[in-house]
Structure formats: C-alpha cells, structure tokens
Amino acid sequence: MTAISAGCSQHSPSTPANSSGAVSLTHQLPNICPKLGGSYAAIGKASPGYPFFYRVYAWPLSMVRMLGIAAPMNIEKLAIKSELVQNDNLELILWKSDGQRDRHVLITSNDAVSCDQNALKIVRESDTEAEGTLGHVRYTRTFSRGDDGSLRMDVKIEPTTKLLWIIPISQPVEEYQAVFDSLEH
C-alpha cells in the first residue's frame, strides 16, 4: 500500500466532507504538512519526562488508545503494527496477530487541522452534560516524523467541568508523548 503526501491547512467544520463524514485534504494547500504515511510499531516508547502509560496505569502507549479509538482491553496483545495512510485523509490501519485489520479515519469534519513546524495537528472538542454538570474536553494530537523515520505523537487533554452549569471545577491537563518506531527498512 502506498502512502501519498497530502497537504493541509486550517479548516472549519464547513470544510467539504466525503460520504463517510471524513474531511477531504485534497482541497487544502499542498506540501505544507509532513509526510506521515508508513508502518510503525503498535506500542510506542515514552519520551523523557512523560508517563510510560496512557491515562490508566495498566495501558501502555498504544497508538490506538492515544488516538482515542475504542478498543478492547487486550488490544496491546492483539496488535502487530500500526499503519498510517495519508492520501485524501489520514487513516490508521491496525494489523492484528489473527490476520485481521481495522481501519479508522482520523480526521472528521468536526476537527480543526493545521500544520506548523513540520507537524500535523488535529484538535477535537467534545461536550457532555449529565446530572447537573457540563463537561468540555479539548484533545490536541500532534504528529511529526523523526530523522530516523519514527513517528512522534503528542497528546494534550484539556478538560473543563462546571457544576450546576456555572461553578468551574479544576481538573488537571494531561500530556503524553510517545515515539513509535518505523517498521520500514
């Protein structure tokens, strides 16, 4: 499978989406974003100063979890490699030990996408409301390539919660950074 470089720039939720609801990057400015397509290890290594787990102590830094994709509890045992395909969108193909693969489109029409300093940044925001609380979370995922072909992923999770819709509740910002080795030689 060949990965093709696609450019991207700031876009709004009104950016045309294809039939699957994914954003089309072919209408964006070419040659601005880094080329991220390739095969990578399914589990990353923490960068110095960052936690060696993702959100829950028992979860390693798997690409699937860091991308916010719903996965079974044992996904780290099933996954062999992660493949990023960058063409009209950015897509993750997760190869499993049983020969099956899962495909996930990573950029939707609700995401803000930008490229700067050789990095692709995807910002996704979500709101929840329950039992007198209002929650808002901003997920910022930044992708860049290392000189050795590895993929570096930074994830910043910024939650805000209001009790009775007006009283702010302080919550810590979570930051993770992992390097996924390239499997292409």
Buried (B, 14 or more C-beta within 10 A) or exposed (E): EEBEBBBBBEBEEEBEBEEEEBBBBBBBEEEBBBBBBBBBBBBBBBBEEBBEBBEEEEBBBBBBBBBBBEBEEEBBEBBBBBBBBBBBBBBBBBBBEEEEEBEBBBBBBEBBBBBEEEBBBBBBEEEEEEEEBBBBBBBBBBBBBEEEBBBBBBBBBBBBBBEEEEEEEEEEEBBBBBBBBBBEE
